[in-house]
Amino acid sequence: MKATLFTVLALVAFAANSLLCRMALAQNYIDPWNFTALRLFSGALCLGFIFLIQATPTESVAREDNNLNNAEHERGSWRSSVSLLVYALCFSIAYVELDTGTGALILFSAVQLTMIGWGIFNKERLTTVQWCAFIIAVIGFVYLMLPSATMPSMSPALLMTISGIAWGIYSIRGKVCLSPLKTTTFNFVRSLFALPILLIVGFGYLTGISWQGIALACASGALASGIGYSVWYVAVPLLKSSQAAVVQLCVPVIAALAGMLFLAEELSIQFVIASAVILGAVLVFLLAKQPQG
């Protein structure tokens, strides 16, 4: 019951990131640059506060017993922080035009394909079923990216793809960390080095920022990102690895439904077909048994 509750809350938070960003930008409450700056800043504050609350003397002693490399890795890295920044900025710019569900599906697909592709690049052995599922997922992704009435231009789709690739890289780099919450907190803090740049570029948009835009950006950073990631890190140890991967298939669907409910967005035939093909193929890939040896 506890695992189910935390998992559902985390998935809702992940989908909320797409909804909150789309709500802020579609209504012109704020621009992508200031939205990203506020999201990263509020996320860093929230994660830092949660980390300080959870830190205990016992944990501190345990950390001292770790070797130097692990300790350094737990403090995050500039490469991971840059990946986080690219993800967040491209995510915001892309949602100026993309519908909530379409953006979430492109993001999710790019993340999964990046992580699967990395495994293939590192000579991870795949079964015939997994190879077929991977190829079908790629075909579905290409179909999703094709121009249509709901895809006004390739630019936002490509930006969301870059965002997904960046988050996939961030996820790959984070697989070896011993304390995901601590590492993510430090990476969020490191990403603030770009805050002056974001604010300078976004300076010309200051007159168009409303309190709704500020509230949505802070909610995306503190609630959907900060608390959302924290809840997910509580849920993951309670799930099997395959379960943790499979349940994330729900995120684009939840985001699409939220877009319909709160923004009156319509689901296109292209989105429905692409969703079925991509999510189905990824599901098969994740559930397929790895070859022995």
BAFI-3210 file (N, C-alpha, C; in Angstrom, 3 decimals, decimal comma, padded with zeros to 6 digits):
// residues 293
n [1|2|3|4|5|6|7|8|9|10|11|12|13|14|15|16|17|18|19|20|21|22|23|24|25|26|27|28|29|30|31|32|33|34|35|36|37|38|39|40|41|42|43|44|45|46|47|48|49|50|51|52|53|54|55|56|57|58|59|60|61|62|63|64|65|66|67|68|69|70|71|72|73|74|75|76|77|78|79|80|81|82|83|84|85|86|87|88|89|90|91|92|93|94|95|96|97|98|99|100|101|102|103|104|105|106|107|108|109|110|111|112|113|114|115|116|117|118|119|120|121|122|123|124|125|126|127|128|129|130|131|132|133|134|135|136|137|138|139|140|141|142|143|144|145|146|147|148|149|150|151|152|153|154|155|156|157|158|159|160|161|162|163|164|165|166|167|168|169|170|171|172|173|174|175|176|177|178|179|180|181|182|183|184|185|186|187|188|189|190|191|192|193|194|195|196|197|198|199|200|201|202|203|204|205|206|207|208|209|210|211|212|213|214|215|216|217|218|219|220|221|222|223|224|225|226|227|228|229|230|231|232|233|234|235|236|237|238|239|240|241|242|243|244|245|246|247|248|249|250|251|252|253|254|255|256|257|258|259|260|261|262|263|264|265|266|267|268|269|270|271|272|273|274|275|276|277|278|279|280|281|282|283|284|285|286|287|288|289|290|291|292|293]
n.u [000,829|001,929|003,972|002,473|001,039|003,076|004,239|002,175|001,784|004,279|004,296|002,157|003,235|005,378|003,969|002,647|004,619|004,785|002,186|002,015|004,027|003,109|000,658|001,530|002,988|001,350|-000,705|000,622|001,627|004,184|007,591|009,708|012,395|012,546|010,784|012,215|014,410|013,185|012,082|014,342|015,612|013,675|013,365|015,906|016,000|013,880|014,651|017,074|016,179|014,626|016,621|018,286|016,571|016,241|018,808|020,927|022,956|023,889|023,782|025,710|028,060|028,112|028,509|031,109|032,484|032,441|034,282|036,515|035,873|033,151|032,053|032,640|031,119|028,539|028,158|027,340|027,875|029,426|028,857|026,482|024,875|024,824|023,457|021,009|020,279|020,056|017,985|015,848|015,616|015,194|012,885|011,061|011,020|010,073|007,483|006,031|004,668|003,921|001,358|000,246|000,184|001,439|003,990|004,912|004,949|006,848|009,090|009,303|009,663|012,095|013,803|013,664|014,531|017,079|018,327|018,046|019,439|021,984|022,608|022,771|024,904|026,932|027,291|025,335|023,637|020,876|017,662|015,951|013,326|013,497|015,085|013,332|011,236|012,546|013,147|010,562|009,649|011,276|010,366|007,755|008,307|009,445|007,206|005,570|006,923|006,489|005,293|002,112|-001,373|-001,485|001,081|002,691|005,268|008,629|010,501|009,757|009,294|011,772|013,292|012,125|012,852|015,638|015,617|014,650|016,731|018,799|017,822|017,814|020,566|021,274|019,945|021,267|023,844|023,263|022,762|024,662|024,917|024,965|023,297|020,566|018,870|020,559|022,506|020,954|020,076|022,508|023,142|021,056|021,623|024,136|023,335|022,413|024,365|023,906|021,916|022,190|022,559|020,161|018,390|019,281|018,769|016,043|015,282|014,087|011,515|010,299|008,222|006,025|005,481|003,359|001,735|000,598|002,242|004,665|003,892|003,192|005,658|007,237|005,789|006,196|008,946|009,400|007,307|006,415|008,929|010,958|009,632|008,359|010,501|011,658|009,655|009,576|012,077|011,648|009,783|011,026|012,914|011,044|010,022|010,429|013,090|012,160|009,489|009,651|010,557|008,523|006,169|006,542|005,610|003,108|003,170|003,097|000,457|-001,060|-000,356|-001,456|-004,203|-004,515|-004,012|-006,235|-008,246|-007,642|-006,778|-008,313|-007,376|-007,178|-007,040|-005,156|-005,449|-002,988|-001,434|-002,631|-002,160|000,662|001,264|000,282|001,925|004,615|004,666|003,717|005,702|007,984|007,177|007,079|009,796|010,935|009,840|010,714|012,820|016,256|018,998|020,785|024,077]
n.v [-001,209|001,248|001,519|001,744|004,127|006,136|005,823|006,500|009,196|010,255|009,829|011,430|013,878|014,050|014,174|016,520|018,431|018,804|019,753|022,112|023,698|023,964|025,256|027,716|028,813|028,596|030,319|032,661|033,654|033,835|033,835|031,365|031,501|032,887|031,256|028,849|029,676|030,326|027,842|026,148|027,471|027,465|024,730|023,912|025,143|023,827|021,084|021,255|021,980|019,727|017,774|018,612|018,239|015,475|014,567|012,922|012,347|009,700|009,075|010,833|009,784|007,401|008,286|009,238|006,920|006,010|005,612|008,032|008,593|007,881|009,676|012,104|011,792|011,760|014,395|015,437|016,619|018,740|018,063|016,603|018,618|020,439|018,879|018,737|021,443|021,884|020,106|021,285|023,901|023,533|022,043|023,938|025,923|024,402|023,800|026,045|025,769|023,051|020,623|019,449|016,580|015,619|016,783|015,541|012,877|012,890|013,698|011,600|009,401|010,058|009,993|007,270|005,958|006,987|005,915|003,179|003,036|003,723|001,496|-000,407|000,652|000,177|-002,437|-004,086|-007,067|-008,012|-009,576|-011,156|-010,352|-007,978|-006,415|-006,166|-004,786|-002,406|-001,342|-000,969|000,925|003,097|003,576|004,333|006,684|008,267|008,519|009,997|012,404|013,413|016,062|017,525|018,447|018,995|019,455|022,128|022,976|021,727|022,581|022,923|020,227|019,043|020,398|019,417|016,801|017,004|017,838|015,506|013,727|014,911|014,594|011,840|011,319|012,489|010,757|008,336|008,937|009,199|006,680|005,319|006,582|006,760|008,113|009,323|011,559|013,426|013,789|014,804|017,170|018,623|018,821|020,405|022,741|023,351|023,894|026,426|028,168|029,095|030,861|033,783|034,155|033,185|035,015|037,404|037,049|036,722|039,203|041,081|040,206|040,721|042,545|041,202|039,224|037,575|037,184|034,696|033,254|033,228|031,796|029,304|028,506|028,283|026,316|024,202|023,849|023,572|021,877|019,885|019,106|019,216|018,072|016,021|014,455|013,660|012,084|010,075|008,884|007,686|005,810|004,165|002,244|000,491|-000,799|-003,234|-003,255|-003,533|-002,885|-000,196|000,954|000,338|001,551|004,198|004,508|005,443|008,188|009,983|009,488|010,306|013,002|013,798|013,419|015,281|017,616|017,661|017,982|020,359|022,245|022,017|020,590|018,616|015,164|013,965|011,764|010,945|011,205|009,289|006,882|006,919|006,885|004,353|002,660|003,396|003,330|000,752|-000,782|-000,108|-001,105|-003,867|-004,245|-003,668|-005,679|-007,983|-010,811|-010,678|-011,909|-014,856|-015,242]
n.w [000,000|000,818|-001,073|-003,420|-002,971|-002,751|-005,257|-007,043|-006,308|-007,054|-009,846|-010,615|-009,922|-011,753|-014,180|-013,648|-013,931|-016,698|-017,183|-015,568|-016,689|-019,331|-018,859|-017,842|-020,000|-022,271|-021,673|-021,682|-019,275|-018,419|-019,617|-021,281|-020,367|-017,886|-016,538|-016,447|-014,892|-012,421|-011,831|-011,506|-009,383|-007,278|-007,101|-006,251|-003,728|-002,394|-002,538|-001,164|001,389|002,069|002,028|004,138|006,289|006,253|006,704|009,000|011,987|011,912|009,209|008,331|009,421|008,054|005,479|005,675|005,783|003,215|000,131|-001,404|-004,082|-004,324|-002,489|-003,726|-006,031|-004,999|-004,446|-006,757|-010,175|-012,644|-015,272|-015,075|-014,050|-016,169|-018,019|-016,695|-016,793|-019,593|-020,151|-018,634|-019,743|-022,561|-022,373|-021,360|-023,423|-025,576|-024,769|-025,330|-027,662|-027,927|-027,165|-023,926|-023,535|-025,893|-025,699|-023,330|-024,150|-026,239|-024,752|-022,823|-024,565|-025,829|-023,623|-022,810|-025,173|-025,368|-023,082|-023,563|-025,971|-025,061|-023,567|-025,618|-027,048|-025,239|-025,588|-024,496|-024,209|-026,135|-026,464|-029,237|-029,242|-027,762|-029,477|-031,675|-030,398|-029,707|-032,254|-033,245|-031,425|-032,101|-034,707|-034,121|-032,723|-034,737|-036,362|-034,638|-034,657|-037,152|-039,253|-038,599|-038,163|-035,492|-034,843|-035,189|-036,053|-036,595|-034,808|-031,920|-031,308|-031,807|-029,901|-027,555|-027,840|-027,569|-024,930|-023,706|-024,335|-022,906|-020,285|-020,232|-020,351|-017,928|-016,202|-016,728|-015,831|-013,172|-012,213|-010,740|-008,338|-004,760|-003,065|-004,193|-003,676|-002,387|-004,387|-006,507|-005,325|-005,043|-007,755|-008,717|-007,313|-008,401|-010,998|-010,854|-011,574|-014,066|-013,762|-013,833|-016,605|-017,679|-016,535|-017,638|-020,386|-020,147|-019,280|-020,972|-021,055|-018,696|-018,169|-019,006|-017,228|-014,979|-011,760|-011,752|-013,497|-012,099|-009,826|-010,962|-012,029|-009,729|-008,405|-010,143|-009,817|-006,964|-005,959|-008,014|-009,006|-006,839|-004,410|-005,767|-006,874|-004,486|-003,301|-005,210|-004,853|-002,467|-003,164|-005,113|-003,863|-002,864|-004,985|-007,625|-010,031|-012,669|-012,308|-011,500|-013,839|-015,683|-014,628|-015,176|-017,692|-017,527|-017,254|-019,642|-020,392|-018,160|-018,201|-020,651|-020,169|-018,115|-019,527|-021,204|-019,292|-017,818|-019,671|-021,865|-024,081|-027,063|-027,959|-030,565|-033,433|-034,326|-032,003|-030,320|-031,753|-031,900|-029,177|-028,405|-029,948|-029,233|-026,339|-025,934|-027,213|-025,699|-023,246|-023,784|-024,302|-021,778|-020,200|-021,357|-021,039|-020,127|-022,090|-021,163|-019,692]
ca.u [000,000|002,827|004,654|001,491|000,722|004,215|004,437|001,128|002,088|005,446|003,908|001,331|004,157|006,106|003,032|002,324|005,660|004,363|000,959|002,299|004,808|002,225|-000,316|002,191|003,446|000,242|-001,498|001,533|001,824|005,618|008,394|010,449|013,667|012,283|010,153|013,293|015,192|012,401|011,921|015,598|015,887|012,736|013,665|017,116|015,636|013,034|015,457|018,034|015,454|014,267|017,857|018,743|015,665|016,460|020,172|021,078|024,351|024,233|024,045|026,963|029,136|028,127|029,100|032,545|033,060|032,511|035,548|036,533|035,175|031,713|031,711|032,671|029,998|027,310|028,020|026,947|028,949|029,069|028,262|025,091|024,177|024,597|022,381|019,795|019,960|019,596|016,650|014,843|015,430|014,564|011,553|010,225|010,865|009,256|006,074|005,331|003,814|003,449|000,323|000,785|000,398|002,423|005,297|005,302|005,239|008,141|010,103|009,433|010,209|013,507|014,515|013,756|015,361|018,462|018,849|018,156|020,530|023,245|022,868|023,197|026,241|027,847|027,275|024,375|023,034|019,420|016,985|015,313|012,103|013,895|015,501|012,112|010,522|013,314|012,961|009,175|009,568|011,910|009,428|006,658|008,812|009,558|005,832|005,111|007,616|006,089|004,416|000,667|-002,176|-001,212|002,502|002,849|006,608|009,535|011,376|009,443|009,446|013,206|013,747|011,685|013,689|016,918|015,339|014,578|018,073|019,552|017,357|018,285|021,975|021,291|019,512|022,347|024,934|022,825|022,501|025,666|024,998|024,495|022,249|019,947|018,343|021,685|023,120|020,055|020,113|023,738|023,081|020,164|022,359|025,159|022,712|022,121|025,429|023,360|020,810|022,376|022,356|018,724|017,726|019,659|017,983|014,627|015,041|013,172|010,162|009,857|006,939|004,926|005,340|002,260|001,894|000,257|003,416|005,628|003,362|003,270|007,072|007,677|005,122|006,887|010,255|009,363|006,376|006,494|010,310|011,563|008,889|008,110|011,685|011,849|008,680|009,980|013,216|011,098|009,033|011,884|013,395|009,928|009,623|011,439|013,630|011,265|008,276|009,966|010,662|007,239|005,147|006,757|004,851|001,847|003,347|002,515|-001,006|-001,571|-000,162|-002,437|-005,510|-004,495|-004,140|-007,639|-009,088|-007,360|-006,493|-009,233|-006,631|-007,765|-006,111|-005,187|-005,289|-001,546|-000,951|-003,138|-001,437|002,058|001,302|000,099|003,092|005,832|004,549|003,599|007,012|008,871|006,689|007,566|011,253|011,269|009,383|011,403|013,925|017,589|019,644|021,709|025,490]
ca.v [000,000|002,394|001,627|002,216|005,527|006,985|005,724|007,303|010,606|010,633|009,877|012,628|015,023|014,097|014,668|017,909|019,291|019,140|020,546|023,437|024,445|024,278|026,241|029,011|029,339|028,697|031,487|033,816|034,176|033,990|033,359|030,141|031,749|033,174|030,061|027,909|030,217|030,162|026,413|025,628|028,106|026,938|023,311|023,806|025,494|022,774|019,883|021,526|021,946|018,329|017,054|018,986|017,619|014,028|014,256|012,536|012,055|008,347|009,143|011,554|008,846|006,426|008,932|009,340|005,596|005,772|006,041|009,416|008,703|007,872|010,923|013,156|011,588|012,129|015,850|015,821|016,954|019,806|017,456|016,299|019,889|020,970|018,055|019,186|022,762|021,716|019,489|022,229|025,034|023,057|021,636|025,142|026,554|023,523|023,817|027,222|025,342|021,666|020,263|018,793|015,155|015,411|017,102|014,502|011,640|013,079|013,703|010,248|008,531|010,394|009,506|005,810|005,558|007,350|004,954|001,887|003,174|003,701|000,101|-001,074|001,177|-000,480|-003,865|-004,835|-008,104|-007,947|-010,692|-010,812|-009,607|-006,632|-005,702|-005,833|-003,759|-001,167|-000,825|-000,496|002,169|004,147|003,873|005,096|008,016|008,996|008,841|011,071|013,641|013,878|017,250|017,282|019,603|019,256|019,724|023,293|023,036|020,722|023,170|022,529|018,778|018,770|020,899|018,475|015,619|017,337|017,828|014,111|013,145|015,465|013,932|010,467|011,359|012,761|009,531|007,355|009,343|009,081|005,301|004,780|007,360|006,060|008,920|010,078|012,844|014,327|014,086|015,685|018,479|019,310|019,135|021,561|023,915|023,656|024,436|027,842|028,993|029,669|031,758|035,133|034,126|033,041|036,265|038,447|036,801|036,912|040,562|041,776|039,671|040,957|043,267|040,295|038,188|037,780|036,398|033,302|032,626|033,007|030,724|028,041|028,147|027,849|025,040|023,210|023,590|023,112|020,768|018,808|018,636|018,963|017,063|014,880|013,603|013,097|011,002|008,996|008,199|006,852|004,736|003,274|001,068|-000,402|-001,413|-003,938|-002,401|-003,588|-002,155|001,226|001,392|000,191|002,482|005,507|004,548|006,126|009,642|010,701|009,326|011,199|014,377|014,050|013,561|016,553|018,655|017,672|018,431|021,721|023,174|021,716|020,100|017,446|014,108|013,697|010,367|010,702|011,027|008,012|005,807|006,962|006,457|002,905|002,005|003,642|002,824|-000,703|-001,348|000,052|-002,045|-005,193|-004,243|-003,710|-006,921|-009,109|-011,314|-010,494|-013,170|-015,370|-015,216]
ca.w [000,000|000,887|-002,365|-004,393|-002,682|-003,119|-006,702|-007,690|-006,046|-007,859|-011,259|-010,769|-009,871|-013,024|-015,192|-013,288|-014,491|-018,060|-017,128|-015,011|-017,678|-020,459|-018,390|-017,702|-021,277|-023,218|-021,296|-021,697|-017,931|-018,211|-020,741|-020,954|-019,695|-016,474|-015,978|-016,140|-013,775|-011,191|-011,565|-010,968|-008,088|-006,278|-006,944|-005,432|-002,348|-001,828|-002,366|-000,102|002,657|002,336|002,321|005,474|007,254|006,274|007,117|010,410|012,340|011,470|007,779|008,142|009,704|006,964|004,310|005,886|005,557|001,776|-000,443|-001,884|-005,362|-004,073|-001,817|-004,736|-006,944|-004,314|-004,479|-008,098|-011,107|-013,571|-016,463|-014,752|-013,891|-017,517|-018,577|-016,024|-017,321|-020,981|-020,044|-018,132|-020,654|-023,794|-021,934|-021,262|-024,733|-026,413|-024,345|-025,818|-028,770|-027,831|-026,206|-022,733|-023,756|-026,958|-025,147|-022,371|-024,884|-026,908|-023,697|-022,287|-025,610|-026,011|-022,430|-022,870|-026,313|-025,030|-022,109|-024,248|-026,928|-024,317|-023,240|-026,851|-027,343|-024,311|-025,918|-023,685|-025,046|-026,204|-027,107|-030,515|-028,905|-027,365|-030,677|-032,431|-029,642|-029,832|-033,620|-033,344|-030,648|-032,915|-035,795|-033,515|-032,395|-036,012|-036,759|-033,756|-035,008|-038,480|-039,216|-038,675|-037,739|-034,079|-034,709|-036,052|-036,634|-036,045|-033,788|-030,543|-031,158|-031,715|-028,606|-026,526|-028,010|-026,935|-023,501|-023,294|-024,421|-021,775|-019,060|-020,313|-019,963|-016,491|-015,530|-016,882|-014,945|-011,789|-011,839|-009,814|-007,102|-003,571|-002,443|-005,287|-003,227|-002,159|-005,674|-007,241|-004,656|-005,435|-009,183|-008,853|-006,831|-009,397|-012,209|-010,638|-012,164|-015,297|-013,417|-014,384|-018,057|-017,910|-016,150|-018,606|-021,603|-019,838|-018,796|-021,864|-020,897|-017,320|-018,113|-019,342|-016,204|-014,032|-010,536|-012,077|-014,078|-011,018|-008,977|-011,702|-012,140|-008,394|-008,132|-010,967|-009,232|-005,569|-005,737|-008,998|-009,124|-005,536|-003,629|-006,650|-006,904|-003,148|-003,143|-006,110|-004,254|-001,404|-003,807|-005,899|-003,119|-002,580|-006,243|-008,394|-011,086|-013,820|-011,952|-011,503|-015,235|-016,364|-014,147|-015,780|-018,943|-017,243|-017,183|-020,781|-020,390|-017,115|-018,684|-021,715|-019,528|-017,393|-020,533|-021,625|-018,187|-017,362|-020,768|-022,968|-025,235|-027,695|-028,335|-032,005|-033,825|-034,389|-030,633|-029,813|-032,435|-031,470|-027,775|-028,353|-030,533|-028,447|-024,963|-026,013|-027,561|-024,545|-022,236|-024,180|-024,120|-020,349|-019,601|-021,994|-020,235|-020,664|-022,424|-020,150|-020,084]
c.u [000,864|003,521|003,716|001,208|001,849|004,453|003,437|001,409|003,251|005,078|003,042|002,214|004,923|005,220|002,689|003,370|005,279|003,153|001,244|003,066|003,921|001,203|000,301|002,516|002,321|-000,606|-000,667|001,674|003,289|006,334|009,202|011,714|013,477|011,596|011,233|014,113|014,463|012,245|013,183|015,876|014,975|012,971|014,870|016,808|014,860|013,839|016,476|017,385|015,108|015,509|018,350|017,871|015,965|017,842|020,223|022,548|024,806|024,600|025,383|028,150|029,272|028,789|030,621|033,240|033,166|033,875|035,400|035,754|033,672|031,273|031,668|031,455|028,686|027,093|027,693|028,144|028,465|028,430|026,787|024,277|023,880|023,471|021,037|019,328|019,402|018,200|015,602|014,567|014,733|013,127|010,608|009,973|009,937|007,777|005,344|004,325|003,224|002,306|000,951|001,133|001,456|003,833|005,800|005,673|006,579|009,269|010,373|010,097|011,702|014,348|014,739|014,671|016,831|019,079|019,001|019,329|021,890|023,614|023,371|024,622|027,301|027,793|026,415|023,650|021,509|018,867|016,391|014,060|012,440|014,348|014,286|011,348|011,221|013,101|011,548|009,003|010,171|010,990|008,258|007,077|008,947|008,179|005,279|005,696|007,214|005,157|002,947|-000,053|-001,899|000,268|002,861|004,215|007,481|010,355|011,016|009,604|010,910|013,770|013,341|012,472|015,052|016,759|015,308|015,929|018,913|019,138|017,768|019,741|022,101|020,937|020,596|023,486|024,557|022,609|023,452|025,724|024,371|023,345|021,615|019,461|019,473|022,312|022,273|020,047|021,347|023,726|022,163|020,891|023,425|024,554|022,414|023,230|024,915|022,247|021,002|022,126|020,875|017,992|018,055|018,848|016,507|014,277|014,016|011,732|009,557|008,492|005,756|004,709|004,210|002,502|001,526|001,465|004,462|005,185|003,497|004,719|007,599|007,043|005,797|008,229|010,187|008,500|006,595|007,911|010,890|010,884|008,627|009,276|011,901|010,908|009,073|011,142|012,788|010,422|009,940|012,406|012,289|009,449|010,769|011,897|012,703|009,981|008,508|010,048|009,298|006,216|005,304|006,068|003,547|001,960|002,771|000,991|-001,639|-001,475|-001,196|-003,832|-005,606|-004,650|-005,561|-008,522|-008,899|-007,144|-007,355|-008,498|-007,279|-006,674|-006,250|-005,031|-003,808|-000,978|-001,374|-002,366|000,010|002,204|001,231|001,342|004,319|005,748|004,430|004,934|007,982|008,473|007,187|009,069|011,618|010,905|010,083|012,597|015,251|018,202|020,652|023,150|025,877]
c.v [001,259|002,620|002,201|003,702|006,454|006,975|006,590|008,795|011,086|010,764|011,101|013,873|015,167|014,655|016,133|018,878|019,743|020,058|021,972|024,304|024,877|025,344|027,635|029,634|029,505|029,930|032,773|034,473|034,503|033,474|032,137|030,376|032,023|031,999|029,066|028,375|030,011|028,694|025,833|026,181|027,542|025,454|023,093|024,109|024,364|021,504|020,061|021,443|020,505|017,529|017,346|018,341|016,128|013,645|013,965|012,291|010,687|008,334|009,819|010,626|007,846|007,013|009,006|008,014|005,275|006,204|007,414|009,568|008,747|009,170|012,072|013,034|012,011|013,635|016,351|016,133|018,051|019,241|017,151|017,588|020,539|020,196|018,482|020,526|022,673|021,110|020,523|023,362|024,610|022,624|022,842|025,779|025,724|023,616|025,123|026,809|023,949|021,512|019,488|017,327|014,865|015,685|016,035|013,209|011,739|013,019|012,295|009,321|008,784|009,888|007,999|005,344|005,883|006,313|003,564|001,914|003,139|002,271|-000,670|-000,648|000,508|-001,999|-004,687|-005,829|-008,042|-009,201|-010,211|-009,983|-008,169|-005,801|-005,262|-004,707|-002,410|-000,530|-000,263|000,817|003,333|004,555|004,709|006,514|008,868|009,422|010,004|012,415|014,197|015,075|016,856|018,529|019,973|019,527|020,873|023,424|022,004|021,257|022,757|021,037|018,402|019,245|019,955|017,172|015,826|017,314|016,403|013,422|013,614|014,803|012,463|010,370|011,578|011,494|008,463|007,664|009,145|007,660|004,772|005,537|006,595|006,799|009,820|011,466|013,853|014,750|015,055|017,086|019,269|019,686|020,324|022,830|024,321|024,309|025,928|028,745|029,695|030,676|033,174|035,202|034,055|034,348|037,399|038,289|037,082|038,312|041,305|041,313|039,987|041,630|042,358|039,206|038,544|036,932|034,937|032,559|032,307|031,836|029,362|027,572|027,618|026,512|023,917|022,843|022,958|021,865|019,608|018,251|018,258|017,859|015,821|013,923|012,923|011,915|009,801|008,196|007,353|005,623|003,707|002,068|000,052|-001,153|-002,239|-003,017|-002,359|-002,811|-000,653|001,770|001,386|001,242|003,868|005,642|005,318|007,648|010,377|010,625|010,260|012,654|014,733|014,260|014,877|017,722|018,780|018,303|019,905|022,733|022,926|021,288|018,830|016,435|013,831|012,200|010,003|010,445|009,668|006,844|005,745|006,484|004,942|002,171|002,149|003,026|001,309|-001,361|-001,252|-000,908|-003,452|-005,299|-004,417|-005,062|-008,147|-009,525|-011,055|-011,856|-013,575|-015,294|-013,825]
c.w [000,000|-000,455|-003,419|-004,216|-003,144|-004,630|-007,443|-007,521|-006,912|-009,330|-011,550|-010,780|-011,180|-014,134|-014,935|-013,818|-015,898|-018,032|-016,648|-016,008|-018,835|-020,071|-018,350|-019,051|-022,292|-022,947|-021,284|-020,324|-017,672|-019,449|-020,319|-020,139|-018,205|-015,790|-015,554|-014,945|-012,454|-010,823|-010,936|-009,575|-006,999|-006,039|-006,058|-003,969|-001,681|-001,556|-001,232|001,269|003,044|002,722|003,736|006,553|007,401|006,771|008,615|010,702|011,854|010,003|007,523|008,357|008,565|005,727|004,449|005,621|004,071|001,261|-001,065|-003,176|-005,182|-003,431|-002,811|-005,643|-006,308|-004,297|-005,877|-008,976|-012,041|-014,831|-016,233|-014,630|-015,239|-018,199|-018,001|-016,578|-018,742|-021,004|-019,684|-019,116|-021,947|-023,528|-021,933|-022,620|-025,627|-026,061|-024,690|-026,896|-028,606|-026,841|-025,055|-022,976|-024,800|-026,446|-024,205|-023,082|-025,606|-025,881|-023,195|-023,304|-025,796|-024,841|-022,528|-023,993|-026,059|-024,097|-022,728|-025,227|-026,258|-023,945|-024,450|-027,210|-026,476|-024,426|-024,962|-024,590|-024,969|-026,869|-028,425|-030,274|-028,535|-028,563|-031,504|-031,739|-029,764|-031,206|-033,789|-032,588|-031,425|-034,059|-035,281|-033,190|-033,652|-036,489|-035,935|-034,169|-036,367|-038,364|-039,349|-038,214|-036,296|-033,811|-035,647|-036,702|-035,958|-034,875|-032,364|-030,304|-031,009|-030,376|-027,479|-026,618|-027,353|-025,415|-022,961|-023,310|-023,235|-020,467|-019,047|-019,897|-018,455|-015,714|-015,580|-015,915|-013,472|-011,319|-010,770|-008,495|-005,936|-002,892|-003,501|-004,868|-003,038|-003,484|-006,482|-006,648|-005,086|-006,915|-009,450|-008,426|-007,849|-010,640|-012,084|-011,158|-013,416|-015,027|-013,973|-015,890|-018,382|-017,615|-017,120|-019,890|-021,348|-019,373|-019,656|-021,732|-019,528|-017,236|-018,401|-018,310|-015,241|-012,786|-010,773|-012,639|-013,027|-010,142|-009,664|-011,815|-010,808|-008,017|-008,909|-010,338|-007,858|-005,384|-006,709|-009,117|-007,762|-004,749|-004,469|-006,704|-005,558|-002,904|-004,010|-005,516|-003,059|-002,015|-004,477|-005,111|-002,824|-003,818|-006,819|-009,520|-012,289|-013,551|-012,015|-012,918|-015,920|-015,925|-014,751|-017,133|-018,763|-017,351|-018,385|-020,816|-019,365|-017,572|-019,749|-021,129|-018,767|-018,360|-021,040|-020,555|-017,871|-018,485|-022,002|-024,237|-025,767|-028,045|-029,827|-032,260|-033,859|-032,995|-030,087|-030,423|-031,954|-030,034|-027,668|-028,853|-029,635|-027,054|-024,947|-026,284|-026,383|-023,429|-022,529|-023,941|-022,651|-019,706|-020,172|-021,145|-020,927|-021,011|-021,356|-020,657|-020,213]
res [m|k|a|t|l|f|t|v|l|a|l|v|a|f|a|a|n|s|l|l|c|r|m|a|l|a|q|n|y|i|d|p|w|n|f|t|a|l|r|l|f|s|g|a|l|c|l|g|f|i|f|l|i|q|a|t|p|t|e|s|v|a|r|e|d|n|n|l|n|n|a|e|h|e|r|g|s|w|r|s|s|v|s|l|l|v|y|a|l|c|f|s|i|a|y|v|e|l|d|t|g|t|g|a|l|i|l|f|s|a|v|q|l|t|m|i|g|w|g|i|f|n|k|e|r|l|t|t|v|q|w|c|a|f|i|i|a|v|i|g|f|v|y|l|m|l|p|s|a|t|m|p|s|m|s|p|a|l|l|m|t|i|s|g|i|a|w|g|i|y|s|i|r|g|k|v|c|l|s|p|l|k|t|t|t|f|n|f|v|r|s|l|f|a|l|p|i|l|l|i|v|g|f|g|y|l|t|g|i|s|w|q|g|i|a|l|a|c|a|s|g|a|l|a|s|g|i|g|y|s|v|w|y|v|a|v|p|l|l|k|s|s|q|a|a|v|v|q|l|c|v|p|v|i|a|a|l|a|g|m|l|f|l|a|e|e|l|s|i|q|f|v|i|a|s|a|v|i|l|g|a|v|l|v|f|l|l|a|k|q|p|q|g]
***
